[in-house]
């Protein structure tokens, strides 16, 4: 079985908040229009875990999602070379981990949320993933 990879995906809470993903049960992660982010989507595998980040308003990691499908064409861009995956909710954070907290945590200084801040889908190391969960006082369900 492939080793689980970790990612951070961003959505504006006014567009698609984590609570909506929980309500819907799953969603196609579409609309990514950046080549680096698209390539990250293409690298995702079913079972991978994603930190769910509310961007622009809130600016915090608020939950964990899991990747359900390998990347395929983005149905919102027919005939174009964009990708999408399907994701499902795993757990909502007990306490959101705000961007300010991430910035002031020395062990997270190399996190791509900070170093590649304009990219909406970025890889996350296993250590960073675990630390953000700890900061959010949240554990993955067994």
TORGULUM-630247 format. One record per residue (C-alpha): residue in three letters; chain; x, y, z. Coordinates in nm, 4 decimals. Layout:
! residues N
   residuo   cadena          X          Y          Z
       ALA        A          X          Y          Z
...
This chain:
! residues 142
   residuo   cadena          X          Y          Z
       UNK        A     0.0000     0.0000     0.0000
       UNK        A     0.1285     0.3456    -0.0893
       UNK        A     0.2544     0.5647     0.1910
       UNK        A     0.0079     0.8340     0.2938
       UNK        A     0.0998     1.1782     0.1699
       UNK        A    -0.0138     1.4993     0.3317
       UNK        A    -0.1400     1.8184     0.1716
       UNK        A    -0.2938     2.1532     0.2520
       UNK        A    -0.5922     2.2673     0.0459
       UNK        A    -0.7357     2.6165     0.0649
       UNK        A    -1.0900     2.7396     0.0291
       UNK        A    -1.2467     3.0703     0.1153
       UNK        A    -1.5074     3.0062     0.3860
       UNK        A    -1.7557     3.2217     0.1927
       UNK        A    -1.7148     2.9914    -0.1094
       UNK        A    -1.6880     2.6413     0.0415
       UNK        A    -1.6348     2.6172     0.4180
       UNK        A    -1.5315     2.2944     0.5879
       UNK        A    -1.8778     2.2745     0.7464
       UNK        A    -2.0244     2.2476     0.3952
       UNK        A    -1.7903     1.9592     0.3134
       UNK        A    -1.9110     1.7869     0.6313
       UNK        A    -2.2735     1.8466     0.5278
       UNK        A    -2.2150     1.7267     0.1700
       UNK        A    -2.0102     1.4225     0.2747
       UNK        A    -1.7758     1.4604    -0.0234
       UNK        A    -1.6915     1.7116    -0.2939
       UNK        A    -1.5003     1.7467    -0.6170
       UNK        A    -1.2008     1.9744    -0.5544
       UNK        A    -1.2300     2.1814    -0.8701
       UNK        A    -1.1458     2.5281    -0.9934
       UNK        A    -0.7697     2.5197    -0.9323
       UNK        A    -0.6089     2.7388    -1.1970
       UNK        A    -0.2420     2.7373    -1.1064
       UNK        A     0.0017     2.4945    -1.2677
       UNK        A     0.1944     2.4147    -0.9480
       UNK        A    -0.1290     2.3507    -0.7568
       UNK        A    -0.2623     2.1416    -1.0483
       UNK        A     0.0510     1.9277    -1.0417
       UNK        A     0.0063     1.8809    -0.6674
       UNK        A    -0.3514     1.7637    -0.7282
       UNK        A    -0.2182     1.5160    -0.9836
       UNK        A     0.0263     1.3801    -0.7237
       UNK        A    -0.2544     1.3038    -0.4758
       UNK        A    -0.3587     0.9453    -0.4170
       UNK        A    -0.6709     0.7995    -0.2541
       UNK        A    -0.6194     0.7874     0.1224
       UNK        A    -0.3950     1.0939     0.1368
       UNK        A    -0.4876     1.3464     0.4061
       UNK        A    -0.5378     1.7191     0.3581
       UNK        A    -0.5320     2.0023     0.6065
       UNK        A    -0.8342     2.2184     0.5187
       UNK        A    -0.7417     2.5864     0.5328
       UNK        A    -0.9880     2.8749     0.5295
       UNK        A    -0.8195     3.1491     0.3280
       UNK        A    -0.8796     3.5251     0.3118
       UNK        A    -1.1301     3.5324     0.6000
       UNK        A    -1.0375     3.3380     0.9108
       UNK        A    -0.6966     3.2324     0.7798
       UNK        A    -0.6841     2.9081     0.9766
       UNK        A    -0.6606     2.5328     0.9388
       UNK        A    -1.0049     2.4131     1.0451
       UNK        A    -1.0221     2.0454     0.9566
       UNK        A    -0.8817     1.7379     0.7865
       UNK        A    -1.0107     1.5916     0.4612
       UNK        A    -0.9132     1.2715     0.2834
       UNK        A    -0.8574     1.2190    -0.0859
       UNK        A    -1.1086     0.9711    -0.2294
       UNK        A    -1.0011     0.9546    -0.5952
       UNK        A    -0.6938     0.9921    -0.8083
       UNK        A    -0.6811     1.3130    -1.0084
       UNK        A    -0.8893     1.3390    -1.3207
       UNK        A    -0.9923     1.6210    -1.5527
       UNK        A    -1.1563     1.9212    -1.3884
       UNK        A    -1.5207     1.9188    -1.5045
       UNK        A    -1.5370     2.2967    -1.4579
       UNK        A    -1.2786     2.3419    -1.7364
       UNK        A    -1.3878     2.1174    -2.0270
       UNK        A    -1.1183     2.0756    -2.2901
       UNK        A    -0.8536     2.2388    -2.0714
       UNK        A    -0.5610     2.0771    -1.8916
       UNK        A    -0.6734     2.1208    -1.5285
       UNK        A    -0.7208     1.8541    -1.2626
       UNK        A    -0.9531     1.7737    -0.9747
       UNK        A    -0.9847     1.5104    -0.7024
       UNK        A    -1.2728     1.4086    -0.4803
       UNK        A    -1.2329     1.4744    -0.1076
       UNK        A    -1.4337     1.3859     0.2029
       UNK        A    -1.4294     1.5237     0.5578
       UNK        A    -1.2358     1.3360     0.8280
       UNK        A    -1.2458     1.5576     1.1360
       UNK        A    -1.3129     1.9193     1.2249
       UNK        A    -1.0483     2.0832     1.4437
       UNK        A    -1.1389     2.1364     1.8089
       UNK        A    -0.9518     2.4674     1.7828
       UNK        A    -0.8703     2.6321     1.4489
       UNK        A    -0.4977     2.6798     1.3942
       UNK        A    -0.4630     3.0376     1.2799
       UNK        A    -0.2036     3.1551     1.0314
       UNK        A    -0.0511     3.3748     1.3034
       UNK        A     0.0049     3.0644     1.5202
       UNK        A     0.1659     2.8778     1.2315
       UNK        A     0.3939     3.1767     1.1607
       UNK        A     0.5102     3.1982     1.5215
       UNK        A     0.5758     2.8228     1.5562
       UNK        A     0.9473     2.7704     1.4778
       UNK        A     0.9017     2.4058     1.3755
       UNK        A     0.6615     2.5211     1.0990
       UNK        A     0.8836     2.7922     0.9475
       UNK        A     0.9403     2.5801     0.6338
       UNK        A     0.5747     2.4846     0.5888
       UNK        A     0.4706     2.5554     0.2302
       UNK        A     0.1654     2.7459     0.3537
       UNK        A     0.4244     3.0089     0.4480
       UNK        A     0.6900     2.9603     0.1798
       UNK        A     0.4469     2.9116    -0.1144
       UNK        A     0.1632     3.1218     0.0263
       UNK        A    -0.0037     3.1982    -0.3079
       UNK        A    -0.0494     2.8309    -0.4007
       UNK        A    -0.3875     2.6762    -0.3127
       UNK        A    -0.2720     2.3127    -0.2953
       UNK        A     0.0648     2.2384    -0.1364
       UNK        A     0.2370     1.9327     0.0111
       UNK        A     0.2794     1.9095     0.3872
       UNK        A     0.5400     1.6976     0.5642
       UNK        A     0.4181     1.4285     0.8038
       UNK        A     0.5846     1.6154     1.0917
       UNK        A     0.4128     1.9432     0.9998
       UNK        A     0.0792     1.7635     0.9625
       UNK        A     0.1102     1.6053     1.3088
       UNK        A     0.2154     1.9329     1.4696
       UNK        A    -0.0760     2.1272     1.3179
       UNK        A    -0.3140     1.8572     1.4473
       UNK        A    -0.1587     1.8925     1.7926
       UNK        A    -0.1902     2.2731     1.7819
       UNK        A    -0.5571     2.2259     1.6909
       UNK        A    -0.6041     1.9881     1.9852
       UNK        A    -0.7348     1.7334     1.7363
       UNK        A    -0.6645     1.3660     1.6710
       UNK        A    -0.7474     1.1650     1.3628
       UNK        A    -1.0250     0.9122     1.4264
       UNK        A    -0.9113     0.5500     1.4450
